[in-house]
Amino acid sequence: MEEKPLPRWAEGLARDLGIEQVLGVDEILDLAADAAHGVMRPAAPLTTYLVGVAVGQADGDPARVAEVLERVRAAIAGWDEGP
């Protein structure tokens, strides 16, 4: 069976950048979708970028990565655009 192009792209890009891929493609895309629908569409790339920075600062510690994801999901769920 042929490998799907998006995971292959992500793995290749991570390799080219010399980084370990901590989050799976589906998890990243789900988070982007949550941000796009829960905040606004442009929040998707911004959110995934900021999560990437935070995950990088977590040094791959699974507990810290899980905390980052939990905090981001809570922020999205609690988002109120205001007046």
C-alpha positions in Angstrom: 0.0 0.0 0.0 1.3 3.5 -0.9 2.2 5.9 1.9 0.0 9.0 2.1 1.7 12.1 0.7 1.1 14.5 3.7 2.7 12.3 6.3 5.5 11.6 3.9 5.9 15.3 3.3 6.0 16.1 7.0 8.5 13.4 7.7 10.8 14.5 4.9 10.6 18.2 5.9 11.3 17.3 9.6 14.3 15.3 8.4 15.5 18.2 6.2 15.1 20.6 9.1 17.0 18.2 11.5 14.1 18.0 13.9 12.2 15.1 15.5 8.5 15.0 14.7 6.8 15.0 18.1 3.2 15.3 17.0 1.5 13.3 14.3 0.1 14.9 11.2 -3.5 14.1 12.2 -3.0 15.7 15.6 -1.6 18.9 14.0 -4.4 19.0 11.5 -7.1 18.5 14.1 -5.6 21.3 16.2 -5.5 23.6 13.1 -9.2 22.7 12.4 -10.2 23.5 16.0 -8.5 26.8 15.8 -10.0 27.7 12.4 -13.5 26.8 13.5 -13.2 27.9 17.2 -11.4 31.2 16.6 -11.2 32.1 12.9 -9.6 30.6 9.8 -6.3 32.6 10.0 -5.8 31.3 13.6 -5.0 27.8 12.2 -1.5 28.5 10.9 -0.7 30.9 13.7 -1.8 28.4 16.3 0.2 25.5 14.8 3.3 27.7 14.6 2.9 28.8 18.3 2.3 25.2 19.3 5.5 24.2 17.4 7.5 26.8 19.3 6.0 25.6 22.7 6.6 21.9 21.9 10.2 22.8 20.9 10.7 24.5 24.2 9.2 21.4 26.0 12.3 19.4 24.8 10.2 16.5 23.7 8.9 15.8 27.3 5.6 14.0 26.7 4.0 15.5 29.8 4.9 19.0 28.8 3.8 18.4 25.2 0.4 17.1 26.5 0.1 20.2 28.8 0.8 22.5 25.8 -1.9 20.7 23.8 -4.4 20.8 26.7 -3.8 24.5 27.2 -4.2 25.3 23.6 -7.5 23.3 23.3 -8.8 25.1 26.4 -7.9 28.5 25.0 -9.7 27.6 21.7 -12.8 26.3 23.6 -12.8 29.4 25.8 -12.2 31.9 23.0 -14.6 34.9 23.1 -14.0 37.3 20.2 -15.7 40.0 22.2 -17.8 42.9 21.0 
